[in-house]
Amino acid sequence: MISWPKANDVLGTVNRGNPTESGLCTLCRVDCQGKCETWLSSLRGRKLLYPRDYSFVTAGSGNTTHLGIGYHSLRINGYLYGAEAIPKGLTNSEDDCIFPNVNLETEFGQEIKTKVRLPIMTGALGSTFVAAKYWESFAIGAALVGFPIVVGENVVGVDKEAEIKNGRILKAPEMDRRIQTYLRYFDGYGAILVQMNVEDSRNGVAEYVIDKYGDKVIIELKWGQGAKCIGGEIQVTSLEYALFLKKRGYLVDPDPEKPEVQEAFKQGAIKSFARHSRLGYTSLSSAEKVRDNFMQMIKKLRKLGYRRISLKTGSYGMEALAMAIKFASDAKLDLLTIDGSGGGTGMSPWNMMENWGVPSLLLHSKAYEYANILAKKGKKVVDMAFAGGFAREDHIFKALALGAPFVKVVCMGRATMIPGFLGSNIQGVLKPQDKEKVHGNWDKLPASVSEFGQTAEEIFAGYYDVQKKVGKEEMKNIPYGAIAIWTLCDKLACGLQQLLAGARKFSVKAITRSDISSANRETEKETGIPFITDLEDIKAKKILKG
């Protein structure tokens, strides 16, 4: 088992808990006082691309990417000469071919192209209370940067204020808040996706969203995710709320209607209830029947008026992966997100998360293989997003390269949420009147933050960039969590531009599988990506023999 280092002396970062391959802790807390790389990047931005204490240090790599299989065992290639995909209006001169000129814009979709400024999107932010509490930061930050955000499953179903009658939503204030918050700052780049599971379908979420928002929203069907093999869950600590959710049609565990459970709750032996979603397709017994059901659902959504539809699938086996790619391609969907095991979530059963499903690199490698089979047959393959444990710019590069040319964006879950938490905690201290509204968890700035200053202007490297975009007057309405998201994304964008420039690619759309290599033979076998010293070996020997 590979053990990931808890601290990085070069960047001055440290994990509060047990670190994962992504650099995030296995348990990420909303009140964390720092300071993993993603946390610190949300304050300092592109400064985190470089070693700390410049002019007092030298630094050398301690990387062990030659061990084991995972995204860490892929290496990014750099080249000595040439330049490809130079943006319009520039030349291949050394003055033009500089990393700030690398174009990171991309797009996905069929009939309607969804434009994206930075090739990332959020994971599904659904009915967990974390998603609800920090939504303003998440949504406004994503809209300002220009990347898609996903409203996850069950948002209407768990909303006490929502009114549902005979499978028709009459009122859905939380869903409205989610969509309208994003659209308020949407400027043509990015998108808002609304996810739909079994309960959402029964509750009429698709009908409600299309009637009220039309083409402004992408509807997403939910097959699964990389963290668990059952439906989504949340925990509630109120017996009244647990009873409400059961009446809404959810599975609630333990059963809050049982007298013995109510007595145990009264005595304090039971302190919370888990609300679960249902498994889909349980009445179907073959891939053919799933296909028929799926195509009927797509037809229904098209009839309702949806012109953009996506699918999210999890780390099931190879049959389900092939079904997702083939069915999504045949149905002309706009995006297919493939989430590998190892990704994070709000509340999956822990040992299920640790032990079920196909790890991200293996799943994504087969996704490329299967997509390529369809492409060679002349089929138009659905645009894809890879998900499952991504947090840094090198992760984005590797995922795009591994899945090229099919993968257009990289889905990042917890990494895009951390700045929302952090910014909200800072806002709660600097603006005490906002603490309850933004769900701040601190009473004072910890030393890990105050070392950079005592005002938002001092603390956030991206503050004035955001102010330039929205204007000085509007800046007072921008939550600090959104500023932190902008700041993190500035670091990710700059780092990705540097990696692409080193690969001599001046557009993210030009990235290919030849831009990465395998650091060990086992990774080469599983991914089909050549071993690092085999790549270009023929060219090298031709030079030597010439």
FIVEXNU-706692 format. One record per residue (C-alpha): x, y, z. Coordinates in nm, 3 decimals. Layout:
// FIVEXNU-706692
X,Y,Z
X,Y,Z $
...
***
This chain:
// FIVEXNU-706692
X,Y,Z
0.000,0.000,0.000 $
0.133,0.341,-0.098 $
0.147,0.596,0.183 $
0.107,0.959,0.076 $
0.320,1.218,0.257 $
0.135,1.426,0.515 $
0.339,1.740,0.464 $
0.514,1.914,0.177 $
0.800,2.122,0.309 $
0.862,2.277,-0.034 $
0.516,2.436,-0.053 $
0.470,2.475,0.321 $
0.154,2.262,0.319 $
0.037,1.997,0.562 $
-0.267,1.771,0.585 $
-0.478,1.783,0.898 $
-0.582,1.419,0.848 $
-0.474,1.121,0.641 $
-0.375,1.238,0.289 $
-0.496,1.072,-0.031 $
-0.348,1.062,-0.380 $
-0.535,1.383,-0.461 $
-0.356,1.566,-0.179 $
-0.682,1.608,0.012 $
-0.746,1.449,0.352 $
-0.972,1.145,0.358 $
-1.198,1.346,0.590 $
-1.227,1.709,0.481 $
-1.381,1.936,0.748 $
-1.569,2.259,0.678 $
-1.402,2.420,0.983 $
-1.047,2.317,0.886 $
-0.782,2.574,0.972 $
-0.539,2.442,0.712 $
-0.344,2.378,0.531 $
-0.336,2.124,0.248 $
-0.232,2.242,-0.098 $
-0.590,2.304,-0.215 $
-0.674,2.495,0.107 $
-0.369,2.720,0.083 $
-0.412,2.769,-0.293 $
-0.757,2.913,-0.219 $
-0.582,3.203,-0.047 $
-0.250,3.237,-0.227 $
-0.346,3.124,-0.576 $
-0.062,3.073,-0.827 $
0.198,3.138,-0.556 $
0.145,2.772,-0.462 $
0.294,2.664,-0.795 $
0.641,2.747,-0.664 $
0.861,2.654,-0.365 $
0.829,2.884,-0.065 $
1.094,3.120,0.072 $
1.245,3.217,-0.261 $
1.616,3.315,-0.247 $
1.662,3.121,0.077 $
1.610,2.769,-0.055 $
1.674,2.514,-0.323 $
1.422,2.235,-0.381 $
1.426,1.887,-0.533 $
1.154,1.638,-0.615 $
1.068,1.361,-0.371 $
0.817,1.201,-0.608 $
0.762,0.823,-0.606 $
0.543,0.795,-0.916 $
0.718,0.477,-1.025 $
0.535,0.283,-0.751 $
0.189,0.126,-0.793 $
-0.096,0.207,-1.032 $
-0.292,0.530,-1.025 $
-0.292,0.871,-1.183 $
0.026,0.935,-0.985 $
0.202,0.671,-1.198 $
0.149,0.872,-1.516 $
0.414,1.127,-1.612 $
0.362,1.445,-1.815 $
0.585,1.478,-2.120 $
0.773,1.789,-2.222 $
0.940,1.853,-2.557 $
1.244,2.043,-2.680 $
1.107,2.206,-2.991 $
0.795,2.305,-3.182 $
0.460,2.462,-3.099 $
0.110,2.337,-3.179 $
-0.237,2.491,-3.173 $
-0.113,2.848,-3.149 $
-0.405,3.084,-3.078 $
-0.535,3.294,-3.364 $
-0.340,3.616,-3.412 $
-0.017,3.478,-3.266 $
0.290,3.331,-3.433 $
0.530,3.051,-3.340 $
0.789,3.303,-3.221 $
0.940,3.280,-2.874 $
0.764,3.605,-2.788 $
0.419,3.464,-2.864 $
0.469,3.105,-2.744 $
0.461,3.183,-2.374 $
0.247,2.997,-2.122 $
0.005,3.286,-2.045 $
-0.102,3.261,-2.412 $
-0.217,2.899,-2.376 $
-0.590,2.886,-2.447 $
-0.775,2.685,-2.181 $
-1.122,2.727,-2.327 $
-1.306,2.413,-2.428 $
-1.661,2.303,-2.503 $
-1.885,1.999,-2.497 $
-2.222,1.903,-2.637 $
-2.413,1.808,-2.949 $
-2.663,2.054,-3.092 $
-2.577,2.325,-2.839 $
-2.212,2.368,-2.747 $
-2.152,2.447,-2.381 $
-1.847,2.675,-2.357 $
-1.611,2.644,-2.061 $
-1.325,2.879,-1.963 $
-1.134,2.628,-1.749 $
-1.173,2.256,-1.834 $
-1.324,2.152,-1.502 $
-1.671,2.108,-1.353 $
-1.798,2.038,-1.003 $
-1.921,1.705,-0.881 $
-2.287,1.674,-0.786 $
-2.372,1.904,-0.494 $
-2.703,1.761,-0.385 $
-2.913,1.717,-0.075 $
-2.628,1.715,0.177 $
-2.650,2.007,0.416 $
-2.292,2.103,0.329 $
-2.399,2.165,-0.031 $
-2.700,2.370,0.079 $
-2.513,2.581,0.335 $
-2.229,2.685,0.105 $
-2.419,2.695,-0.224 $
-2.383,3.070,-0.276 $
-2.004,3.044,-0.263 $
-1.994,2.738,-0.488 $
-2.239,2.869,-0.748 $
-2.115,3.227,-0.769 $
-1.753,3.113,-0.779 $
-1.824,2.867,-1.061 $
-2.022,3.126,-1.258 $
-1.752,3.391,-1.223 $
-1.476,3.155,-1.334 $
-1.694,3.003,-1.608 $
-1.715,2.631,-1.538 $
-2.022,2.405,-1.494 $
-2.177,2.325,-1.158 $
-2.409,2.032,-1.082 $
-2.715,2.044,-0.859 $
-2.717,1.689,-0.726 $
-3.003,1.451,-0.659 $
-3.286,1.483,-0.405 $
-3.272,1.861,-0.361 $
-3.648,1.900,-0.402 $
-3.734,1.584,-0.210 $
-3.561,1.690,0.112 $
-3.685,2.049,0.098 $
-3.952,2.097,0.366 $
-4.079,2.406,0.187 $
-4.128,2.224,-0.144 $
-4.483,2.138,-0.239 $
-4.540,1.818,-0.438 $
-4.883,1.690,-0.536 $
-4.951,1.383,-0.751 $
-4.597,1.377,-0.889 $
-4.606,1.745,-0.978 $
-4.394,2.009,-0.806 $
-4.595,2.316,-0.718 $
-4.316,2.494,-0.533 $
-3.942,2.421,-0.495 $
-3.768,2.713,-0.323 $
-3.435,2.538,-0.266 $
-3.408,2.428,-0.628 $
-3.498,2.781,-0.738 $
-3.232,2.927,-0.509 $
-2.968,2.692,-0.649 $
-3.040,2.770,-1.014 $
-3.102,3.141,-0.977 $
-2.785,3.200,-0.774 $
-2.573,3.056,-1.053 $
-2.760,3.229,-1.335 $
-2.722,3.567,-1.166 $
-2.352,3.572,-1.257 $
-2.355,3.340,-1.560 $
-2.192,3.516,-1.857 $
-2.211,3.252,-2.130 $
-1.934,3.024,-2.004 $
-2.013,2.722,-1.792 $
-2.358,2.574,-1.724 $
-2.582,2.455,-1.446 $
-2.680,2.087,-1.451 $
-2.968,1.943,-1.249 $
-2.933,1.577,-1.158 $
-3.224,1.337,-1.140 $
-3.257,0.999,-0.967 $
-3.552,0.766,-0.906 $
-3.723,0.989,-0.648 $
-3.660,1.303,-0.853 $
-3.825,1.140,-1.153 $
-4.128,1.049,-0.943 $
-4.144,1.398,-0.798 $
-4.148,1.566,-1.140 $
-3.816,1.751,-1.116 $
-3.760,1.742,-1.493 $
-4.101,1.892,-1.564 $
-4.058,2.167,-1.304 $
-3.711,2.272,-1.421 $
-3.793,2.282,-1.795 $
-4.116,2.476,-1.737 $
-3.941,2.740,-1.530 $
-3.589,2.761,-1.679 $
-3.601,2.605,-2.025 $
-3.268,2.584,-2.212 $
-3.080,2.751,-1.927 $
-3.042,2.415,-1.751 $
-2.887,2.082,-1.854 $
-3.076,1.783,-1.711 $
-2.859,1.495,-1.591 $
-2.965,1.135,-1.536 $
-2.792,0.963,-1.245 $
-2.672,0.603,-1.272 $
-2.422,0.613,-0.990 $
-2.093,0.752,-0.865 $
-1.748,0.636,-0.763 $
-1.800,0.650,-0.388 $
-2.081,0.399,-0.346 $
-2.285,0.133,-0.519 $
-2.623,0.228,-0.366 $
-2.831,0.545,-0.381 $
-2.742,0.876,-0.221 $
-2.767,0.934,0.152 $
-2.785,1.211,0.406 $
-2.813,1.207,0.784 $
-3.073,1.400,0.984 $
-3.077,1.453,1.358 $
-3.445,1.537,1.395 $
-3.713,1.272,1.446 $
-3.968,1.507,1.293 $
-3.753,1.553,0.982 $
-3.693,1.176,0.956 $
-4.069,1.116,0.963 $
-4.120,1.387,0.700 $
-3.864,1.223,0.469 $
-4.026,0.883,0.507 $
-4.363,1.032,0.416 $
-4.197,1.189,0.115 $
-4.123,0.836,-0.003 $
-3.762,0.787,0.105 $
-3.602,0.491,0.278 $
-3.506,0.610,0.627 $
-3.282,0.397,0.848 $
-3.357,0.315,1.124 $
-3.731,0.333,1.062 $
-3.851,0.645,1.249 $
-4.209,0.515,1.260 $
-4.120,0.220,1.486 $
-4.207,0.289,1.852 $
-3.886,0.123,1.974 $
-3.678,0.346,1.746 $
-3.859,0.655,1.869 $
-3.796,0.551,2.229 $
-3.426,0.489,2.156 $
-3.405,0.834,1.997 $
-3.579,0.990,2.298 $
-3.328,0.824,2.533 $
-3.030,0.932,2.320 $
-2.925,0.584,2.208 $
-3.009,0.680,1.849 $
-2.897,1.029,1.756 $
-2.950,1.041,1.380 $
-3.130,0.883,1.085 $
-2.990,0.800,0.742 $
-3.206,0.888,0.441 $
-3.134,0.670,0.137 $
-3.235,0.686,-0.228 $
-3.354,0.385,-0.422 $
-3.155,0.173,-0.663 $
-3.251,0.222,-1.025 $
-3.341,-0.044,-1.283 $
-3.417,-0.315,-1.024 $
-3.708,-0.446,-1.232 $
-3.489,-0.492,-1.541 $
-3.286,-0.804,-1.610 $
-3.066,-0.736,-1.912 $
-2.862,-0.469,-2.087 $
-3.119,-0.465,-2.368 $
-3.402,-0.384,-2.126 $
-3.193,-0.110,-1.963 $
-3.129,0.036,-2.306 $
-3.500,0.039,-2.390 $
-3.587,0.205,-2.060 $
-3.305,0.457,-2.096 $
-3.401,0.552,-2.450 $
-3.764,0.596,-2.343 $
-3.651,0.833,-2.069 $
-3.439,1.034,-2.315 $
-3.734,1.051,-2.554 $
-3.953,1.179,-2.271 $
-3.699,1.446,-2.176 $
-3.667,1.557,-2.540 $
-4.045,1.580,-2.562 $
-4.051,1.797,-2.250 $
-3.817,2.035,-2.432 $
-3.469,1.949,-2.307 $
-3.207,2.014,-2.575 $
-2.910,1.936,-2.346 $
-2.901,1.608,-2.152 $
-2.614,1.442,-1.967 $
-2.553,1.115,-1.784 $
-2.350,1.047,-1.470 $
-2.231,0.691,-1.408 $
-2.020,0.532,-1.136 $
-1.749,0.271,-1.102 $
-1.956,-0.033,-1.192 $
-1.804,-0.312,-1.403 $
-1.710,-0.315,-1.767 $
-2.057,-0.403,-1.897 $
-2.214,-0.097,-1.732 $
-1.929,0.121,-1.857 $
-1.983,0.002,-2.215 $
-2.358,0.054,-2.178 $
-2.308,0.411,-2.058 $
-2.077,0.502,-2.347 $
-2.282,0.327,-2.616 $
-2.626,0.436,-2.496 $
-2.517,0.796,-2.433 $
-2.358,0.811,-2.779 $
-2.662,0.659,-2.950 $
-2.893,0.898,-2.766 $
-2.676,1.193,-2.871 $
-2.628,1.311,-2.514 $
-2.418,1.619,-2.448 $
-2.194,1.479,-2.174 $
-2.115,1.154,-1.995 $
-1.940,1.181,-1.659 $
-1.754,0.864,-1.554 $
-1.672,0.859,-1.182 $
-1.407,0.615,-1.064 $
-1.369,0.469,-0.716 $
-1.159,0.682,-0.492 $
-1.371,0.992,-0.542 $
-1.514,1.170,-0.241 $
-1.864,1.233,-0.115 $
-2.063,1.374,0.173 $
-2.184,1.054,0.335 $
-2.113,0.717,0.179 $
-2.075,0.404,0.393 $
-1.701,0.419,0.465 $
-1.599,0.060,0.399 $
-1.810,0.060,0.084 $
-1.619,0.366,-0.034 $
-1.290,0.193,0.049 $
-1.363,-0.141,-0.114 $
-1.620,-0.126,-0.391 $
-1.587,-0.052,-0.758 $
-1.318,0.012,-1.018 $
-1.039,0.258,-0.929 $
-1.035,0.573,-1.140 $
-0.729,0.508,-1.358 $
-0.842,0.156,-1.451 $
-1.200,0.264,-1.522 $
-1.094,0.563,-1.727 $
-0.845,0.358,-1.928 $
-1.120,0.117,-2.028 $
-1.350,0.411,-2.104 $
-1.099,0.534,-2.360 $
-1.062,0.184,-2.505 $
-1.439,0.140,-2.542 $
-1.491,0.489,-2.683 $
-1.216,0.423,-2.936 $
-1.392,0.105,-3.050 $
-1.702,0.310,-3.131 $
-1.498,0.584,-3.298 $
-1.324,0.335,-3.527 $
-1.667,0.215,-3.638 $
-1.744,0.571,-3.746 $
-1.971,0.648,-3.449 $
-1.988,0.994,-3.294 $
-1.881,0.929,-2.936 $
-2.042,1.128,-2.657 $
-1.825,1.398,-2.499 $
-1.696,1.283,-2.162 $
-1.583,1.405,-1.821 $
-1.361,1.194,-1.596 $
-1.412,1.211,-1.218 $
-1.269,1.043,-0.912 $
-1.002,1.197,-0.690 $
-0.881,1.502,-0.883 $
-0.761,1.822,-0.717 $
-0.455,1.972,-0.890 $
-0.357,2.103,-1.232 $
-0.143,1.797,-1.306 $
-0.448,1.578,-1.238 $
-0.649,1.782,-1.490 $
-0.377,1.745,-1.753 $
-0.341,1.370,-1.703 $
-0.716,1.300,-1.712 $
-0.764,1.508,-2.028 $
-0.468,1.335,-2.194 $
-0.567,0.982,-2.090 $
-0.916,1.028,-2.232 $
-0.826,1.239,-2.535 $
-0.994,1.323,-2.766 $
-1.317,1.220,-2.593 $
-1.271,1.387,-2.252 $
-1.348,1.759,-2.259 $
-1.363,1.850,-1.889 $
-1.246,1.702,-1.559 $
-1.498,1.667,-1.277 $
-1.365,1.781,-0.938 $
-1.572,1.729,-0.626 $
-1.420,1.807,-0.290 $
-1.142,2.023,-0.433 $
-1.388,2.283,-0.561 $
-1.573,2.285,-0.228 $
-1.277,2.355,0.001 $
-1.241,2.722,-0.100 $
-1.612,2.769,-0.036 $
-1.571,2.652,0.323 $
-1.252,2.848,0.377 $
-1.382,3.174,0.236 $
-1.701,3.146,0.441 $
-1.503,3.094,0.761 $
-1.295,3.404,0.687 $
-1.603,3.611,0.602 $
-1.767,3.505,0.928 $
-1.474,3.652,1.121 $
-1.412,3.968,0.916 $
-1.785,4.039,0.881 $
-1.943,3.908,1.204 $
-2.286,4.022,1.086 $
-2.255,3.764,0.803 $
-2.137,3.470,1.015 $
-2.473,3.296,1.042 $
-2.569,3.368,0.680 $
-2.245,3.223,0.536 $
-2.217,2.946,0.799 $
-1.879,3.055,0.926 $
-1.717,2.822,1.178 $
-1.444,3.042,1.326 $
-1.446,3.306,1.598 $
-1.107,3.448,1.496 $
-0.860,3.408,1.213 $
-0.614,3.124,1.273 $
-0.244,3.196,1.231 $
-0.250,3.001,0.903 $
-0.467,3.282,0.760 $
-0.369,3.592,0.960 $
-0.006,3.556,0.847 $
-0.127,3.688,0.511 $
-0.325,3.982,0.649 $
-0.634,4.097,0.833 $
-0.854,4.203,0.540 $
-1.000,4.018,0.243 $
-0.795,4.237,0.010 $
-0.475,4.117,0.179 $
-0.572,3.753,0.230 $
-0.707,3.657,-0.114 $
-0.460,3.683,-0.401 $
-0.754,3.690,-0.643 $
-0.954,3.965,-0.471 $
-0.883,4.242,-0.720 $
-0.925,4.010,-1.020 $
-1.279,3.939,-0.905 $
-1.340,4.308,-0.838 $
-1.224,4.391,-1.191 $
-1.475,4.141,-1.331 $
-1.782,4.241,-1.129 $
-1.706,4.603,-1.046 $
-1.631,4.773,-0.715 $
-1.997,4.827,-0.628 $
-2.102,4.465,-0.695 $
-1.804,4.332,-0.500 $
-1.993,4.378,-0.174 $
-2.236,4.105,-0.288 $
-1.967,3.847,-0.369 $
-1.917,3.594,-0.086 $
-1.560,3.534,0.020 $
-1.603,3.166,-0.063 $
-1.655,3.263,-0.427 $
-1.339,3.479,-0.417 $
-1.152,3.178,-0.277 $
-1.282,2.958,-0.563 $
-1.162,3.216,-0.815 $
-0.822,3.224,-0.642 $
-0.785,2.845,-0.646 $
-0.891,2.831,-1.011 $
-0.635,3.096,-1.102 $
-0.368,2.864,-0.964 $
-0.511,2.563,-1.147 $
-0.533,2.760,-1.472 $
-0.180,2.898,-1.451 $
-0.037,2.556,-1.361 $
-0.225,2.391,-1.646 $
-0.102,2.658,-1.890 $
0.256,2.590,-1.781 $
0.220,2.215,-1.828 $
0.061,2.260,-2.171 $
0.330,2.504,-2.281 $
0.594,2.252,-2.178 $
0.418,1.994,-2.393 $
0.424,2.254,-2.674 $
0.043,2.263,-2.685 $
-0.101,2.614,-2.683 $
-0.464,2.506,-2.663 $
-0.614,2.261,-2.417 $
-0.813,2.115,-2.706 $
-0.486,1.995,-2.864 $
-0.389,1.765,-2.577 $
-0.337,1.398,-2.677 $
-0.243,1.069,-2.517 $
0.112,1.115,-2.645 $
0.149,1.396,-2.389 $
0.172,1.147,-2.101 $
0.376,0.834,-2.035 $
0.369,0.546,-1.786 $
0.618,0.545,-1.500 $
0.611,0.166,-1.465 $
0.534,-0.135,-1.681 $
0.218,-0.228,-1.492 $
0.066,0.112,-1.561 $
0.164,0.075,-1.927 $
-0.017,-0.258,-1.942 $
-0.336,-0.126,-1.785 $
-0.357,0.207,-1.965 $
-0.198,0.145,-2.303 $
0.019,0.452,-2.241 $
0.382,0.372,-2.340 $
0.652,0.333,-2.076 $
0.845,0.655,-2.035 $
1.174,0.542,-2.193 $
1.003,0.358,-2.478 $
0.832,0.676,-2.589 $
1.037,0.836,-2.869 $
1.306,0.566,-2.835 $
1.290,0.492,-3.209 $
1.337,0.862,-3.289 $
1.629,0.879,-3.049 $
1.810,0.583,-3.206 $
1.751,0.720,-3.555 $
1.937,1.036,-3.452 $
2.223,0.834,-3.307 $
2.252,0.618,-3.616 $
2.221,0.908,-3.858 $
***
